Amino acid sequence: MTTKYLFSGFGGQGILFSGKFVAYKGLTDDKQVSWLPSYGPEMRGGTASCGVIVSDEQVGSPIVAKPDVLIAMNLPSLDRYESAVAPGGMIFADSTLIERKVERDDVKVFYIPATALASENGFPTLANMIIVGKVLKETGNYDEASIDATLRKVISAKRADMLEVNKKAMALGAEY
């Protein structure tokens, strides 16, 4: 089984970190993975994106042209990538920042007010992890032990204080 993810949003929303987390979670779960972040002007407030492929087999190319799962953290991302999602795929949209509805009816759509939830719960920079929690829950990959092990890999030692708050953000998303 292979799942192709495309994370997209403004630079500074944690798009690359979200993709890195999902890639490392795949490694933790003994899967083959690729992680392809997009650098350049995106790092300065433009649209940032990150493609991740998690598979039972070797990944031949890291390019995610037809994602199975789209995480859109802002309207320009939804506008740009909605049509690329594979039929039968899933779209996760931050409904705090995206007011319009998805126009397709051949995909499953989840509207999560992640930015508002993050602010209301005291972790305003973790809207990305709220959505990742929801993604993992809806794709059947939400496993607390695996999430804990993965967070311990991707959170640097100097940011170790962020471990528990990331777990809380992901649990909030999974329960939404």
N, C-alpha and C positions, 0 to 999 in steps of 0.2 A: 504494500500500500504506500502511496506517495501523496503528500499534501503540500501544495504550493501556497505560501503566504505572501501577501504584499502589504507592508505597513507604510502608511503615508500620512504626512501632516506638515506643520510648520517646523522649521529648524528650532530646536529648543524644547520640543514636546516629548522628547525621549523616544523618538521613532527608532533610532539605531539601537538604543538599549533594549527596547521591546523585542526587536528582531533578534538581537544577540541572546536574549533570555530564551526565546523559543528555540533557537538553534542549539544552545547549550542543553536545554531540556531534552531535545532529541538525542543528544549525545549521552545524557544521563540515562535515557531510556533505551540505550544500545541501538540507536537508529543511525543511518547515514544522513549527513546534513550538508547543506551549503548555506552560506550567509553572504549576501552581496549588498553592502551598504552603498548609498549614493552620496558622494562628497562633491564639493564645489560650491557654487553660489547658494546651495541649499543650506549650508552651515550658517548663513548670515540672514536668516529669517524667511527665506523662500520655502518652497515645498521640498521637504526631505522625504526620501523613500528608502525602503530596505526590502529586499527579496529574500525569503527563506524557503528552503525545500527540506522536508523531513521525509525520509523514505526507508523502506525495508531493504531496498537495493541501492547499489551505487548510483550517485547522482551524476549524470553525464554533463549537464550544463547548469550553471548557477542562475541563468536568466529565467525570470518569472514573467512570461508574457501573458499567460492565461491563469491568473491565480484562482485557487479553489476557495481561498479565504482572503477577503480584503478588509483591512482595518483602516478606516478613513477618519482621521482626527480633525479634519477641517473641510470646508466646502470645496475649495479648489481640488483637493484630493479625490473627493467623491465625483466631482465633475469629470476629472481626468481619467479615472480608472473604473468607474461603474460599468462601462460597456465591455471592459476587458475580462471581467469575472466569468469563469466557466459556468455554463448552464448547470443548475443544481448546486452551485456554490453558495457561500455565505458572505454577507456584507455586515460589518460591525461599524456603526457610525456614532460619533460623539454628538448626540442630539443637543448638547449645550451650544455647540458651535455650528451645527448643520441644521438649518431649519426646514429644508426641503425633504421630501420623501424620495426614496429610491423609485425610479420609474419602471424598472423591470419587474416582471412577475414570475420569472423562472429561477429566482434565487431566494434564499431565506435571508431575511433582514432583521437585524437587532439594533434598536435605537437605545443607546445607553447615555444618559446625561453625565458622562464621566468627569468632565471639568467641574460641573456643579457639585457632584458627589465628592470629588477630591477636596474642594474648598470647604464644603460643609463638614467634612470629617477631619479636618486639620492636617491634611497632607496635599496641599495645592499643586505640588509638582508631580503627583503620581496618577494623573488621569490615564496615562498610558498603561499602567499596571492594573488599573481597574478594568480596562477593556481586555487586557491579556487574560485576566482571571475569567472573564465572561467567555472569551474565545476558547480557553482550555476546557471550561465546563461544557460548552455547546459541542465541542469536537470530541468529547469523551476522554480528554487527557488531563483532567484535574485530579492530581494525586499529591496530597500534602507532603509526603516524604520526598518525592521527586522534586517538587517545587522548592522545598527547603534546601535540598542538596544543590539545586541549580542556582538559587539565590546566593548561596555561600560561594559559588564559583564566580558569578558575574559581578557581585558587589565587592569593590576593592576593600582592602584592610582599613584604609583611612575613612571609609564610609560604612564601616561595620554597624554603626548605630542605625543604619537604614534597613537592616534585615527584617526586623519585626514589623516596621511600618509598611514595608513592601508586601509582606505576607498579609497584613490587615487589608491593604488596598486590593490585593488579588481576591481575597475571600469576599470582600464587599462586592466586587464585580461578579464573582461566581454566583452569589446569592441574589443578584439583581434580577 
